[in-house]
Amino acid sequence: MTDVAAPIPEWPYIWASFYSATLLIISISTFTPAVYSVCEQAGFPQPRNRPLHVYIYLFAGCQFMLGLAVAVLEAAGEWRAVSVIIACSTPMGLLGTSLSATKGGMGYGKAFWSHALLTTMGSLAGWRLIQDNW
C-alpha cells in the first residue's frame, strides 16, 4: 500500500511547527481586540457588549503553555516528547470539534470543519511522529 504522504516525508515535522505557532498565536491574540473574531472563527462566538468569560483567558493560558512547550521541545530536538504531546492533544481536538458543532451555535459549519480538518491532520502527524521516533 502506498503512503499518501510519501512524497513529503517531513510533513509531520512541519505540522508540529505549525501546531506550536498556531497555539501561540491564538493565545496571544486572546489578549488583543481580535479576541472576539478569534472566538467566532473557532466556533464559540462571544457577545461583544460584555466582558469575556474568565474561562476564555484560562483557555488562552493553556494554549500558550502547550504551544510554548512544543516549540521549546522542537528547538531542543526532543521529537519523542513532541510526538507524545501532539498525540495526547487529539482528545482535546475531538472535544473542540464536537463542542464547536453542538454548543458553539454554528452547527456543522466552517468552525466544525476547520476543527475536524486540523484534528485529523494533527492525529496523523502525531501517529507518524511516534512511528519515526519510538
N, C-alpha and C positions, 0 to 999 in steps of 0.2 A: 504494500500500500504506500502510495506516495504521500509524503508530508507536505501539506499545503504551504507551510512556512519555510520549506527547504531553500527557496531562492533567497530568503532573508534570514540567515542563521542568527543574526544578532538582535532580532526584533524583541525578544523578551527583555533584553538589557536596555534597549531604547524605551520600551514600555515602562520599565522600572523608573527611569529618569523622568519620563513624562508624568508618572504617577506621583512621585515626590514633589515635582514642581507644581502640579495641579493642586495638591493638598495645601501646599504653602500659599499659593495664590488665593485659593478660596478662603483660607483662614485669615490672611491679611486683609482681603477685601471686605471681610465682615466688619472691620473697624473703620470703614470708609462710607461715604454716602451711597456707594454702589451696592450696599448690602441688600437692599430691597430687590434689586434686579437679580442679584445672585440667588437669593432665596426663591424668587419666582422661577428662574431658569432650572433650579433643582427640583421644582415641583412643590415647593412649600411657600406659597405667596404669603406675605405678611402685610397687615394693614399699615399704610403709610402715615396715618394720622395718630398712631400710638407708638410708644417705645417698644422696641423688640423684647420678646420674652427672654429671660435670662438664659434659657437653655440654648438659644442661638449662639450666645457667646461661649457657653461651655462646649458646645459642638465645635466652634471655631478653635478653641484651645486644644481639643482632641485632634482635630485635623492638623493643627500646627505641630503638635508633638509627634504625630505619626509621620508627617511629611519630613520633618527635620531628622527624625531617627533614620528613615530610609535614605535620605540624602547623605547623612554622615556615614552610614554603613556602606553605601555605594562608593563614596570617596575613599573609604578605608579598604575597599576590595573585599568586604565581608559578604560575598554573594550568598553564602548559605543562610545567613541571618536575614538578608533581604528576601530570599525566596520564602522563608517561613512567614515573615510579616505580610508579604503580599498574599500568600495562600490563606493565611488566617483572616485577611481582610474580606475574603469572599462572602462569609456570612453577613457582614455589615452591608456589603453591596447588595446582597439579596434582600435584606431588610429595607434598605433605602429604596430599592426598586419597587418592592411591594407597597411601602408607605406612600411613595410618590403617586402610585396609581389609586390607592384606596383612601388615603387620608389627606392627600395634598390638594384635593379638589380639582385636579386636572385630568383625572381618568387615565386612560391609556394613550395619552397624547405624547407630545415631544419630550417632556421630562421623563416619562416612563421609559421611552425607547432610548434616550441618552443614558439613563441609568443601566438599562438592560445591556446595551452595547458595551459600555465601559466595564461592567461587571463580568461579562463574558470574556472580553479581551484580557482583563486582569486575571481571571481564573486560569485561562490558557497560559498566560505568561508565567503565573506563579507555578503552575504544574511543570512547565518547561524548565524554569529556573531550578526547581527541585531536582528534575532529572539530570540537569547539567552539573549540579553542584553537590549532590549527595551520593 
